[in-house]
Amino acid sequence: MSEPAHTDKLSVTIPSHLAEELRSRAGRGNVSSYVTEALVRQLEHDRLGDLLAELTEVHGPVTDEELARARAEWPGR
């Protein structure tokens, strides 16, 4: 992942056991990159949730029939 043109330095507090695993997985010099990539994925997930809520509000919930049709079109799912 390339470094963004502009960055902000933040301070976060996390449980010690998570910090230990984070350092272990990311390496001490790569923690910011690892956390940034995780944050990008979480924000994408949140935005998809927002879109789903908006579509449900506009079009109503997905019916069982629509869900069955979609599952039939994607058999591995």
C-alpha atoms as one frame of an Amber mdcrd trajectory, in Angstrom:
protein
   0.000   0.000   0.000   1.454   3.367  -0.918   1.621   6.134   1.641  -1.153
   8.738   1.229  -0.066  12.241   0.262  -1.406  13.711   3.499  -1.470  11.926
   6.824  -2.629  12.667  10.349  -0.978  11.210  13.397  -3.490   9.672  15.783
  -3.174   8.080  19.167  -5.360   5.096  19.974  -5.713   2.938  23.049  -6.185
  -0.792  22.551  -6.005  -3.799  24.851  -2.438  -5.012  25.444  -3.057  -8.473
  24.014  -4.268  -6.917  20.731  -1.276  -4.572  20.588   1.044  -7.540  21.087
  -0.601  -9.525  18.286  -0.655  -6.462  16.025   3.085  -5.923  16.459   3.684
  -9.620  15.903   1.702  -9.707  12.668   2.644  -6.308  11.260   6.178  -5.905
  12.528   7.112  -2.885  14.594   7.847  -0.682  11.588   4.650  -1.540   9.730
   1.948  -1.049  12.350   0.568   2.129  10.770   0.259   0.500   7.366  -1.398
  -2.594   8.832  -3.909  -0.514  10.799  -4.589   1.748   7.810  -5.399  -1.247
   5.593  -7.701  -2.670   8.273  -9.424   0.699   8.660  -9.938   0.995   4.894
 -11.629  -2.437   4.863 -13.823  -1.536   7.856 -14.906   1.764   6.304 -15.791
  -0.028   3.049 -17.833  -2.508   5.091 -19.585   0.342   6.930 -20.405   2.127
   3.671 -21.873  -1.080   2.223 -24.038  -1.340   5.340 -25.177   2.256   4.831
 -26.059   1.494   1.198 -27.976  -1.623   2.185 -29.949   0.349   4.779 -30.741
   3.048   2.210 -31.823   0.502  -0.415 -33.997  -1.269   2.164 -35.585   2.050
   3.100 -36.312   2.931  -0.536 -37.233  -0.511  -1.917 -38.176  -2.493   1.171
 -36.452  -5.586   2.499 -35.259  -8.385   0.239 -37.989 -11.018  -0.011 -37.384
 -14.741   0.480 -38.198 -15.232  -3.207 -35.607 -12.674  -4.320 -33.039 -14.221
  -2.016 -33.735 -17.715  -3.359 -33.405 -16.437  -6.940 -30.072 -14.772  -6.161
 -28.769 -17.913  -4.459 -29.795 -19.987  -7.484 -27.779 -17.666  -9.744 -24.719
 -17.976  -7.425 -24.693 -21.684  -6.592 -21.459 -21.596  -4.577 -22.872 -19.113
  -2.078
